[in-house]
Amino acid sequence: DFLCISLVNGFIQLRYNLGDKTVILQTFQKVRANGNTWHSLQAGRVGNEGYLDLDGINVTQKASPGMNALDTHTDFFVGGVSSLNLVNSMAVENEPTGFTGCIREIVINNRELKLTESDPKGGANVGDCDGTACGYSVCKNNGTCQVGNSGFSCSCPQEWVGSTCEQSIHCSQNRCGSQALCIPQPTSFSYICICALGWSGKYCDSKIKFFIAKFIGNSYIKYTDPYYGKRDLQYSRISLNFTTNQTEGLIAWMGKGEDEDNDFLAIGLANGTLKVVINLGERISVPLIHSKYSTCCDERWHFVTVVQNQTCIKVYLDDELILFEDIDPHRKYTALNYGGICYFGGFEIGRKVNIVTMGLFQKEFIGKIKDVVLFQDSKKIQLMKAEGYNVYSGNYGN
């Protein structure tokens, strides 16, 4: 499998192969080769449907029957490769050569790559395109960069301050407490504090403890499994109790949640019905459609357990088996390589559930979660010791 973007006779070309055939897309217009013009390029695929967009002009390759997952186990290369032997003969039209020019602002699956000296894994023969201390987007929030004798300085828009215009003026004198996030509210010339896990109050200055986690929306807990390296990933299991009055929401996501090819096991609500989705290497959605189990949003506590035995999936709701399905009788992928990461209620602040889950779930969870157990562990995981924001004590009352 491969995905390659290259410059061919002045045109941008996207080629990808998901295991069965090579798809080729090419832009309608040529790239201006004057060395002074920056071009905006977007390229990718959804399943086996590809798209290529140069400066707002789009080319799309409609989906056809075939493979739909990009399965690569190599490094990600920009501008060239460490060895020409790594380039598949079908990935380029002519003999592979390195790119000559400037590249900036590379975003892969909504994450920007840091093109600095220290962040990449390696590289060679790469220099600074800008040539000044300002560089690309060193001043945030539309600040203007000016080169000086001792480096650079930023001239900031009216509502931003800081050496790189990184801080809202509404948060410059904020009283948010330990590890809290200050969120500016420009319309009211104020701010709100989003509390880190274990803190509450208007300014997140009250320490709290809980064994029932209460999610209020825009909330999440990220738990790192300390025993991940010792797990038998062909036999995974997760169980928990939840209560909610909402019909939509992501309850739990076992997986890194970084890109579409990460393995995951997810539990959530869709249209008031419990929905389980699992990806062991090829994304397969397994919704529960039994109508009599569609009342999960009745504000009562419900106990859910999902067991993965290679490709056989069992789901229990309130101790009753409601789903037993073999998602791949051919046993192509049998292990849940979830990276030791478990999310509860949602993802990091700013990462939308519907985007990270590719539409499998629509919203963050609003409700309560307790008694989370992974695999066959004898102890419940301690949610208080994880990372998270906007999560409060659900021990008492509402």
N, C-alpha and C positions, 0 to 999 in steps of 0.2 A: 504494500500500500504506500502511496505517497501523495503529497499535495505540493505543487511547485508554481511560483509566480515568476515570470521571466520577461525580459525585453527582447523582442524578436523583430528585426527590421523596422524598428521604430514603434511597433505596436506592443501593448501589454498582453501577455498570454497567461491564462490559468490552465493548468493541467492537473488532474487528480485521478487516482485509481484506488478503488475501495476493495479490490481483490478479484474483479471479474473483467473490467474493461477500462480503458483510459478515455476520459472525457476532456475535450479541448474547447476552451472559450477564448475569444480574442476580441479586443476592443475595436470599435468602428474607426476611431480617430488615432492618429499618431501622437507620440509624446514630443513636445517641442524641445529640440536639442540645443537650446541656446545657453544652458547652464545658469540662467537667471530666474527661471520660472519654477515654482513649486507646484506639484500636481497632487491631487487627493485621490487615493486609490482604495477601494473596498473590494474584497474578494472573499469567497467562502462557499459553503454549501450547507444545505439543510437536508439530511438524508443523502440521497444521490443527486439532488437538484442543485446545480451550481449557479453562482451569480458573480458578475464582474462589473465594477462601476469605476470609470475614470472621469473625474471632474464632473460628476453628476449624470453622465450618460451610461445607461445600464445595459448589460447583456446578460441574458438568463438562459440556462440550459434546463429545460423541463425534465422532471423526474421520469425515469423509466424503470421497469422491473429489474431488480438486481440487488447487490449488496448496498447497505446504507450506513456502515460504520467505518471510520478511518482508523485502522489498526496499525500504528507505527511504534517502533521501539528504538528511535534514534533521537539524537539531539536536534534542536531547532536552529537552522542556519539562516543568517541574514547577509546578503551581499556576495556570498560565495560559500565554498565548502572546504573542509580541511583536506579532503582527498577526492579527486574526481571519480574514484571508484565507488563513492557513496551515491552518485547520481544515477538513477535508473535511466536506461537509454530512451524510455518513452516519456520521461519527465521534461525533456527539452527538445526543440526542433533540430538544432544543430549541435556541434560539439560544445559541451558546457564551458563557459568562461565566467570569470568573476564580474560583478557589477562595478561600473565606474560612475560615480556621482554621489549624491547626498541622500541620506534617508533619515527621517525623524518621525517621532510620534507613532510608533508601532503598537497597535492595540490588538491583542489576541483574546478572543472570547471575553471582551469587556475589561481586560487587564492590560495596562500599558507596560511595555518592556522598558527597563531603564538602560538606555544605551550609554553607559558610562564605562570608565576603565575597570571598575571593580565588580560590577554586577554580573556581566556575562561570564559564562563558564570558560571561555577562551576566545582567541581571535588573533588576527595578524594584519598588518598593512592598513590600519584604519586610523584616520586623522580627524582633526576638528574641522567641521565644515564652516562654522560661523567665523572662527578666528578671533573672537573677542570674548571678554569676560561675561558678556550678556548671554550668549548662547540661545538655545530655544526655550521659551516659556519659563525663564528663571523668575520672572515677575508674575505672580499669580493674579487671578481675577481681573484681567485686562489692565494690569499695571504696565507702565512704560519703563523700559530699561535704558539706563544711560551709563556709558563707560567712563570711568574716572581713573585717576592715577593709582589708586589703591584697589581697583577692582571694578565693581559696578554699584549702582544705586537704583532704587525703584521709585518712580513717581506713581502714587496710588490713587485710584478713584476715591470719591468722597467717602464711601462707606467702608473702606478697607484701610488697615494700618499694618505695621510690621515691616521688617527689612525686605521681605519679598511680597508684601501685600497679602499675607496669608491669613490675617486675622480680621474678623468683622469688627467694626468700631463698636457695635452693640455688645460684643463679648470682651472688649479690652479691659473693662473693670468688673468682670463677672465674679460672682461669689460661689460658683459651682465647686463642690468639694472634691474629695479624693477620687481621682481617675475619671471624674464625670466629664461628659461632653457638653460644651456650650453650643446651643443651636440658636443663631440669631433670628429675631422676629422683626424684620425691617418695617413692616406696616404699623407695628405698635412701638417702634423704637426701643425694643427690649430684647429679652432672650429667655430661653428655657433651658433647664439642665436635664440631661438624660443620665440616669444614675448607673454606675457600674454595679455588677453583681455584688450583693451584700450591703448595699447602701440605699437609703430612701430619703424622702423629704424634698421640699421645694428646691433646696440647694444641695441635695445629696449628702447631707452632713450627719445623718442618723444611721448608725450601724444596725443591721438586722440579721437575723438567722431564720432559716425556714427548712422544713422538710417537704413542703408542698410549694411548688413554684407557680406563681401567678403571672400569666402573660397578658399584657394589655394592648398588644399591637405594636409594631415596630420594636418587638422584643426578640431576644434570642439567647440561647445558651450554647456554647461550643465546648464540648467535652472531648478530651484526648484520652483514649483508652491506654492505660499504662501496660496492659498485658497483650497489646496487639501482636507483638512479635512472637508470642507463644500460642496464638489462637490457631485452631484448625478451621481455615476459612471456607472449607467445603460444607461445614455444618454450623451455620450461624443462627443466632437466636436473639430476639429482643422482645421484652415485655414491659408494659407500663399501664398505669391507670390515668385516665383523663376525664375531664368534664368541661362542657362548653354549651353555650346557647347559640353558637354560630353554625352556619351550614357549610362554610368554606374555611380551610386553614391547613397549614402544614404542621403536623404534630412532631414528627421525628424524621431525620434524614441521616442514615448511616452512610457516610461517604465524604470525600473532600469537597465536592461541590465546586470544582474549579473549571472544568470544561465538560463537554457533552460525552466524552469517552471515559470519564471516571466511573468505576463501579459504584453502585449505591443500592440501598434498600430504604424505601420511604413509606411512611404511614401518614395519612391525612384525611381530610374531609372534602368531598366534592358533591355539591347538591344535597347535602345532608346525609350522604352515604359514606361509610368508611371505605377508603381507597388505598390499596397497597400497590406499589410499583417497585419492580426490581430490575436491575441491569447488571448482568454478570459478564458483560463484554459486548452485548448487542442490546440496545434499549428495548425492553418489553414491558408494556403497561398491563397490569392485572387489576382492573377495578372490580369491586364487589357490587353486584347488581341485585342481590336478593332483597326484594322490597320490604320484607318484614324486619330487616336489619337497618332500615334507613332512618331510624330515630336516634341517631347518635348525638343530636344537638338538643337534648331534653333537660340539660343541667343536672343530670344524674351522673354518678361515677360509672365509667365503663372500663373493663379490663381487656386489653388487647395483647395478643402474643403472635408473633410471626416467626416461623421456623423454616429455615432453608436447609434442606438435605440434598446437597449438590443442586440439581435442577428441579427438585420437587419442593413445592412451597405449600405450607400449611398455615392457615390463619384461624386463630381462635378469637371469638368475641364473647366476653362474659363466660369464659370456660366452655363454650360450645364451638365445635369445629364448623366453620362456615365456608371454608375454601380449601380444596386440596387439588393442586394442579401441577402437572409436569410441564414446565415452560419450554423445555427443549429435550425431547426424548433422545436426540442424537448426542447429547452430552458434549457439545462443542466447548462451552464454558461452564465450569462447575464451582468456581471459588468466588466469594465476595471479597474482592480486594479493596476494602473501603478505606484503607490508609490510617485506620485507628482514630478517625474523626467522626463524631456524632453531633449533629445539630438538633436542637429542640426549639420549636416555636417559630423559627425563621433563620435568617442568615445575618451576617454583619450589617451594621447600620449603613444604609445606602445601597445595599444589594437586594433587589426586589425578588420576591419568591417566584413570581410568574416568569421572570427572565432567567433566573438560575436554574429553575426546574423545566425550562423550555415549555411552559404552559401546562405541565402536569398538575400543578397546584397553583391556585390563583392568589392566595393571600397568606399573610402571617397568621399564626394561631392566636386566638383570644380565648383564654380559659385557664384551666389548671392542669398540671401534670405532677404525678408522684410515683414512687415505687418503681423506678426504672432499673431493670436487670438485664445485663448483657450475657449472652451465651448461657452457660450453666453455673454462673457465679453464685456463690452462697450469699453475697452481700449486695444490697442495692448501691448504685453509684451515688456519690455525694455531689449533687448538683451545685451545692454552695462552693465547691472547690474548683469549679470550672471557670471559663471566661464567659462574660455576657453583659448585656445592658438591658435596662428597662424591664427587669424581672423583679417581682416583689413577693412578699410572703403571702401565701394562700392558706396559712395554717388555721385562720379563724374567719368566720363569717364570709362575706363577699370579697 
